[in-house]
Amino acid sequence: MVDNFDEIERLGRLSKNAQDVLIRVTPDVRGETHEKISTGQADSKFGFSMGDAPAAIERIRSIEGLALRGLHAHIGSQLLELEPFRREVAEIATLGDYPVWDLGGGLGVAYTEEQASPPAIEEYVGTLVRAAREHGMGGSGKRLLIEPGRALVANAGVTLYTVESVKRNVSTWVAVDGGMSDNLRPMLYGAAYEAHVADRSSAA
């Protein structure tokens, strides 16, 4: 996966035999998520812009040690709507025809009861497949890749803390034996979680 022109040149110098590569493209599609985990907009630090992608494609094709297999895009994480994924597919499809399309991940999960329910994984996959076919990415010999990590594993475990102390002033403060060292997401992204008392979880 190449992300910038410097990486193309570095790989070109290192590759003695044909090295399969994908180009990461930023499709200028912003999903509704925290700004620090939105990666598909034009000013993202990841990938080639839509304007630079054609030059990157041509540069890779001109290097004997590199073999361009396809494109990759990832528009962000914790997305709860499907429309941005359809727009992502429509945008990167304008860059040509390839045997491999990696559409990234990003499907969100509900961390609290108040959060909107995310689309089912089947609906998410169906949306991507239909959009890919509509824009010519399907068919014999084509590989369509997705990276649904969070949607598959986020609910597979919990973090268990022990309450060490409780203090009350204007607010109630509960100190536990964990925090930023094992979960930075609340500080970095304003991520919300729900807490339950473990031995009373059946009442939650």
C-alpha positions in Angstrom: 0.0 0.0 0.0 1.6 3.3 -1.1 0.5 6.6 0.5 2.7 9.2 -1.1 5.3 9.9 -3.9 8.2 9.3 -1.5 7.1 5.8 -0.8 6.8 5.1 -4.5 10.4 6.1 -5.1 11.6 4.2 -2.1 9.8 1.0 -3.1 11.1 1.4 -6.7 14.7 1.5 -5.4 14.2 -1.5 -3.1 12.1 -3.8 -5.4 14.3 -6.1 -7.5 11.3 -8.2 -8.8 7.8 -7.0 -9.5 6.2 -5.9 -6.2 2.4 -5.8 -6.2 1.1 -2.5 -4.8 -2.1 -0.7 -4.2 -2.4 3.1 -4.1 -4.2 4.7 -1.2 -6.6 7.4 -2.5 -8.4 10.1 -0.5 -11.7 10.4 -2.3 -12.8 13.7 -0.7 -15.7 12.1 1.1 -16.3 13.1 4.7 -18.3 10.8 7.0 -20.2 11.9 10.1 -17.7 11.1 12.8 -15.1 12.7 15.0 -12.8 15.0 13.0 -9.7 13.1 14.2 -10.9 9.8 12.8 -12.3 11.2 9.6 -9.8 10.3 6.9 -11.6 10.6 3.5 -11.8 14.4 3.2 -9.5 16.4 0.9 -7.2 17.6 3.7 -6.6 14.1 5.1 -3.0 13.2 6.0 -3.5 9.8 4.4 -3.4 8.9 0.7 -3.2 10.7 -2.6 -5.7 13.3 -3.4 -8.0 12.7 -6.3 -6.0 15.3 -8.2 -2.6 13.6 -7.5 -3.8 10.0 -7.9 -3.4 9.9 -11.7 0.2 11.0 -11.5 0.9 8.4 -8.8 -0.7 5.7 -11.0 1.5 6.7 -14.0 4.6 6.8 -11.9 4.1 3.3 -10.5 3.4 2.0 -14.0 6.7 3.5 -15.2 8.8 1.7 -12.6 9.8 -1.8 -13.6 10.0 -3.2 -10.1 6.4 -2.2 -9.2 3.1 -3.7 -10.4 0.0 -1.7 -9.7 -2.8 -4.0 -8.7 -5.5 -1.6 -7.6 -6.7 1.2 -5.3 -7.4 1.5 -1.6 -9.5 4.1 0.3 -10.6 4.5 3.8 -12.9 7.4 4.7 -12.9 7.2 8.5 -14.0 5.2 11.5 -17.1 4.9 13.6 -19.4 5.7 10.7 -23.1 5.0 11.3 -24.5 5.9 7.8 -24.0 4.0 4.5 -24.2 7.0 2.1 -20.6 8.0 2.5 -19.5 4.5 1.5 -21.5 4.8 -1.7 -19.9 8.1 -2.5 -16.5 6.7 -1.8 -17.0 3.9 -4.3 -18.3 6.4 -6.9 -15.3 8.6 -6.5 -12.5 6.1 -6.7 -14.2 4.3 -9.6 -13.4 7.3 -11.8 -9.7 6.5 -11.6 -9.8 3.5 -13.9 -10.3 -0.3 -13.9 -8.3 -2.5 -11.6 -8.3 -6.2 -10.5 -8.2 -5.2 -6.8 -10.3 -2.7 -4.9 -9.9 -2.2 -1.1 -12.7 -0.1 0.2 -11.3 0.1 3.7 -13.5 -0.1 6.8 -15.2 2.3 9.1 -18.6 0.8 10.0 -19.3 1.9 13.5 -20.8 0.3 16.6 -23.1 1.5 19.3 -21.0 2.1 22.5 -23.9 3.5 24.5 -27.7 2.9 24.4 -28.2 6.6 23.3 -26.1 6.1 20.1 -27.8 5.4 16.9 -27.8 1.7 15.9 -25.3 1.1 13.1 -26.4 -0.7 10.0 -26.2 -4.5 10.1 -23.0 -5.9 8.7 -25.0 -7.6 6.0 -26.5 -4.3 4.9 -23.1 -2.6 5.0 -21.5 -5.4 2.8 -24.6 -5.4 0.5 -24.3 -1.7 0.0 -20.6 -1.9 -0.9 -21.1 -4.8 -3.3 -24.0 -3.1 -5.1 -22.1 0.2 -5.4 -19.0 -1.7 -6.7 -21.0 -3.5 -9.3 -22.8 -0.3 -10.3 -19.4 1.4 -10.9 -17.8 -1.5 -12.7 -15.7 -2.9 -9.9 -17.3 -6.3 -10.0 -17.0 -9.2 -12.3 -14.8 -12.2 -13.0 -11.2 -11.8 -11.8 -11.9 -8.8 -9.6 -11.2 -8.8 -5.8 -13.3 -6.5 -3.6 -11.7 -6.1 -0.1 -13.2 -4.5 3.0 -11.8 -4.0 6.5 -14.7 -4.1 9.0 -12.5 -4.7 12.1 -14.4 -2.7 14.7 -17.8 -3.9 13.6 -16.7 -7.5 14.0 -14.8 -7.4 17.3 -15.8 -4.3 19.3 -18.5 -6.2 21.2 -16.4 -9.2 21.8 -15.0 -8.1 25.1 -15.2 -5.6 28.0 -12.7 -3.8 30.2 -13.0 -4.6 33.8 -11.9 -2.1 36.4 -11.9 -2.1 40.2 -13.3 1.0 42.0 -10.5 2.3 44.3 -12.2 5.4 45.7 -15.3 7.6 45.5 -15.2 11.4 46.1 -18.1 13.9 46.1 -18.0 17.6 45.7 -20.0 19.4 43.0 -19.7 16.1 41.0 -19.2 12.5 42.0 -15.7 11.2 41.1 -15.0 7.5 40.9 -11.3 6.5 40.7 -10.6 3.1 39.1 -7.4 1.1 38.5 -7.1 2.1 34.8 -7.5 5.0 32.5 -5.6 6.7 29.8 -2.9 4.1 29.8 -5.3 1.4 28.5 -7.9 3.5 26.7 -7.0 6.9 25.2 -10.1 7.2 23.0 -12.2 9.3 25.4 -9.4 11.8 25.7 -8.4 11.8 22.0 -11.8 11.4 20.3 -14.4 12.2 22.9 -15.5 8.6 22.7 -18.4 7.7 25.0 -18.7 4.4 26.8 -21.2 2.9 29.3 -20.2 1.6 32.7 -22.0 -1.1 34.6 -21.3 -2.5 38.1 -20.1 -6.0 37.2 -21.9 -7.9 40.0 -25.1 -6.0 39.2 -25.0 -6.3 35.4 -28.2 -8.2 35.2 -30.0 -5.2 36.5 -28.5 -2.8 33.9 
